[in-house]
Amino acid sequence: MFKKTLPTALVLITLLGAAPLIAACHTVAGAGEDISRTGDAIGNSAKKNTP
């Protein structure tokens, strides 16, 4: 019985954890823009902090 409930519980936890991220973007295009902006911010920070 435990072998069947563990994967189900893990899937449920994963979906519940991802729900706010998915809801914040509203679309796949929005998610792509968010990821792109994050990458740009990391790149800019790296340029500023490079000796």
DSSP file (Angstrom, degrees, kcal/mol; ACC not computed):
  #  RESIDUE AA STRUCTURE BP1 BP2  ACC     N-H-->O    O-->H-N    N-H-->O    O-->H-N    TCO  KAPPA ALPHA  PHI   PSI    X-CA   Y-CA   Z-CA
    1    1 A M    >>        0   0    0      0, 0.0     4,-1.5     0, 0.0     3,-0.8   0.000 360.0 360.0 360.0 -42.4    0.0    0.0    0.0
    2    2 A F  H 3>  +     0   0    0      1,-0.2     4,-1.9     2,-0.2     0, 0.0   0.827 360.0  62.2 -64.5 -32.3    2.8    2.5    0.9
    3    3 A K  H 34 S+     0   0    0      1,-0.2    -1,-0.2     2,-0.2     0, 0.0   0.788 107.8  43.0 -66.7 -26.6    4.5    1.9   -2.5
    4    4 A K  H <> S+     0   0    0     -3,-0.8     4,-1.0     2,-0.1    -1,-0.2   0.809 113.4  49.4 -87.1 -31.9    1.4    3.2   -4.3
    5    5 A T  H  X S+     0   0    0     -4,-1.5     4,-2.5     2,-0.2     5,-0.2   0.807 100.3  64.1 -80.3 -28.4    0.7    6.2   -2.1
    6    6 A L  H  X S+     0   0    0     -4,-1.9     4,-2.4     2,-0.2     5,-0.2   0.947 104.5  44.0 -63.0 -50.2    4.3    7.6   -2.1
    7    7 A P  H  > S+     0   0    0      0, 0.0     4,-2.3     0, 0.0    -1,-0.2   0.899 114.4  51.4 -62.3 -37.1    4.5    8.4   -5.8
    8    8 A T  H  X S+     0   0    0     -4,-1.0     4,-2.3     1,-0.2    -2,-0.2   0.916 110.4  48.4 -63.4 -42.5    1.0    9.9   -5.7
    9    9 A A  H  X S+     0   0    0     -4,-2.5     4,-2.4     2,-0.2    -1,-0.2   0.895 110.6  51.2 -65.0 -40.1    1.9   12.1   -2.8
   10   10 A L  H  X S+     0   0    0     -4,-2.4     4,-2.3     2,-0.2    -2,-0.2   0.902 110.6  48.3 -65.2 -40.9    5.1   13.2   -4.5
   11   11 A V  H  X S+     0   0    0     -4,-2.3     4,-2.6     2,-0.2     5,-0.2   0.922 112.0  49.9 -64.3 -43.6    3.2   14.2   -7.7
   12   12 A L  H  X S+     0   0    0     -4,-2.3     4,-2.4     1,-0.2    -2,-0.2   0.917 111.5  47.7 -61.7 -44.3    0.6   16.1   -5.6
   13   13 A I  H  X S+     0   0    0     -4,-2.4     4,-2.2     2,-0.2    -1,-0.2   0.902 112.2  50.4 -63.6 -41.6    3.3   18.0   -3.7
   14   14 A T  H  X S+     0   0    0     -4,-2.3     4,-1.9     2,-0.2    -2,-0.2   0.926 111.9  46.8 -63.3 -45.4    5.1   18.8   -7.0
   15   15 A L  H  X S+     0   0    0     -4,-2.6     4,-1.5     1,-0.2    -2,-0.2   0.903 112.7  49.1 -65.1 -40.9    1.9   20.1   -8.6
   16   16 A L  H  < S+     0   0    0     -4,-2.4    -1,-0.2     1,-0.2    -2,-0.2   0.875 112.1  49.4 -66.1 -36.3    0.9   22.2   -5.5
   17   17 A G  H  < S+     0   0    0     -4,-2.2     4,-0.4     1,-0.2    -1,-0.2   0.833 113.5  45.9 -70.5 -32.2    4.4   23.7   -5.4
   18   18 A A  H  X S+     0   0    0     -4,-1.9     4,-2.4     1,-0.2     3,-0.3   0.696  91.6  84.0 -83.7 -19.6    4.4   24.6   -9.1
   19   19 A A  H  X S+     0   0    0     -4,-1.5     4,-2.8     1,-0.2     5,-0.2   0.887  89.3  48.3 -55.3 -46.9    0.9   26.1   -9.1
   20   20 A P  H  > S+     0   0    0      0, 0.0     4,-1.6     0, 0.0    -1,-0.2   0.881 112.4  50.2 -63.8 -34.3    1.9   29.6   -7.9
   21   21 A L  H  > S+     0   0    0     -4,-0.4     4,-0.9    -3,-0.3    -2,-0.2   0.914 114.0  44.0 -67.8 -41.8    4.7   29.7  -10.5
   22   22 A I  H >X S+     0   0    0     -4,-2.4     4,-1.6     1,-0.2     3,-0.6   0.911 113.2  50.8 -69.2 -42.2    2.3   28.7  -13.3
   23   23 A A  H 3< S+     0   0    0     -4,-2.8    -1,-0.2    -5,-0.2    -2,-0.2   0.812 104.3  59.1 -66.4 -29.9   -0.4   31.0  -12.1
   24   24 A A  H 3< S+     0   0    0     -4,-1.6    -1,-0.2    -5,-0.2    -2,-0.2   0.794 109.5  42.2 -70.8 -27.4    2.0   34.0  -12.0
   25   25 A C  H << S-     0   0    0     -4,-0.9     2,-0.8    -3,-0.6    -2,-0.2   0.826  79.7-164.3 -90.1 -33.9    2.9   33.7  -15.7
   26   26 A H     <  +     0   0    0     -4,-1.6     2,-0.3     4,-0.1    -1,-0.1   0.002  68.5  37.1  72.1 -29.0   -0.6   33.1  -17.2
   27   27 A T  S  > S-     0   0    0     -2,-0.8     4,-1.8     1,-0.1     5,-0.1  -0.952  82.2-115.3-145.0 164.1    0.9   31.9  -20.4
   28   28 A V  H  > S+     0   0    0     -2,-0.3     4,-2.2     2,-0.2     5,-0.1   0.876 118.5  54.5 -66.8 -36.8    3.9   30.0  -21.8
   29   29 A A  H  > S+     0   0    0      1,-0.2     4,-2.2     2,-0.2    -1,-0.2   0.899 106.5  51.5 -63.1 -39.8    5.1   33.2  -23.5
   30   30 A G  H  > S+     0   0    0      1,-0.2     4,-2.3     2,-0.2    -1,-0.2   0.890 108.1  51.6 -63.3 -39.3    5.0   34.9  -20.1
   31   31 A A  H  X S+     0   0    0     -4,-1.8     4,-2.4     1,-0.2    -2,-0.2   0.905 108.8  51.3 -64.3 -40.7    7.0   32.2  -18.6
   32   32 A G  H  X S+     0   0    0     -4,-2.2     4,-2.3     1,-0.2    -2,-0.2   0.894 110.2  49.0 -63.1 -39.9    9.6   32.5  -21.3
   33   33 A E  H  X S+     0   0    0     -4,-2.2     4,-2.6     2,-0.2    -2,-0.2   0.907 110.3  50.8 -66.0 -41.3    9.9   36.2  -20.7
   34   34 A D  H  X S+     0   0    0     -4,-2.3     4,-2.0     2,-0.2    -2,-0.2   0.920 112.1  46.7 -61.9 -43.4   10.3   35.8  -17.0
   35   35 A I  H  X S+     0   0    0     -4,-2.4     4,-2.3     2,-0.2    -1,-0.2   0.901 112.1  51.0 -65.8 -40.8   13.1   33.2  -17.5
   36   36 A S  H  X S+     0   0    0     -4,-2.3     4,-2.5     1,-0.2    -2,-0.2   0.917 109.8  49.0 -63.1 -44.1   14.7   35.5  -20.1
   37   37 A R  H  X S+     0   0    0     -4,-2.6     4,-2.4     2,-0.2    -1,-0.2   0.881 109.7  52.5 -63.7 -37.9   14.6   38.5  -17.7
   38   38 A T  H  X S+     0   0    0     -4,-2.0     4,-2.2     2,-0.2    -1,-0.2   0.925 109.9  48.4 -63.2 -43.8   16.1   36.3  -14.9
   39   39 A G  H  X S+     0   0    0     -4,-2.3     4,-2.5     1,-0.2    -2,-0.2   0.900 111.1  50.5 -62.2 -41.4   18.9   35.3  -17.2
   40   40 A D  H  X S+     0   0    0     -4,-2.5     4,-2.7     2,-0.2     5,-0.2   0.908 109.4  50.8 -62.7 -41.7   19.6   38.9  -18.2
   41   41 A A  H  X S+     0   0    0     -4,-2.4     4,-2.2     2,-0.2    -2,-0.2   0.898 111.2  48.0 -64.1 -40.3   19.7   40.0  -14.5
   42   42 A I  H  X S+     0   0    0     -4,-2.2     4,-2.2     2,-0.2    -1,-0.2   0.921 112.6  49.3 -65.7 -43.1   22.2   37.2  -13.7
   43   43 A G  H  X S+     0   0    0     -4,-2.5     4,-2.1     1,-0.2    -2,-0.2   0.907 111.4  48.3 -62.6 -42.8   24.3   38.2  -16.7
   44   44 A N  H  X S+     0   0    0     -4,-2.7     4,-2.2     1,-0.2    -1,-0.2   0.897 111.2  50.8 -64.7 -40.2   24.3   41.9  -15.7
   45   45 A S  H  X S+     0   0    0     -4,-2.2     4,-1.8     1,-0.2    -1,-0.2   0.893 109.1  51.2 -64.8 -39.3   25.2   41.1  -12.2
   46   46 A A  H  < S+     0   0    0     -4,-2.2     4,-0.4     1,-0.2    -1,-0.2   0.900 109.6  50.2 -64.4 -40.0   28.1   38.9  -13.3
   47   47 A K  H >< S+     0   0    0     -4,-2.1     3,-0.8     1,-0.2    -2,-0.2   0.908 110.9  49.3 -64.8 -41.0   29.4   41.8  -15.5
   48   48 A K  H 3< S+     0   0    0     -4,-2.2    -1,-0.2     1,-0.2    -2,-0.2   0.850 115.2  43.5 -65.5 -34.2   29.2   44.2  -12.7
   49   49 A N  T 3< S+     0   0    0     -4,-1.8    -1,-0.2    -5,-0.2    -2,-0.2   0.316  84.2 110.7-100.0   8.3   31.0   42.0  -10.3
   50   50 A T    <         0   0    0     -3,-0.8    -4,-0.0    -4,-0.4    -3,-0.0  -0.719 360.0 360.0 -82.6 127.0   33.8   40.7  -12.6
   51   51 A P              0   0    0      0, 0.0    -1,-0.1     0, 0.0    -4,-0.1   0.516 360.0 360.0 -68.5 360.0   37.2   42.2  -11.5
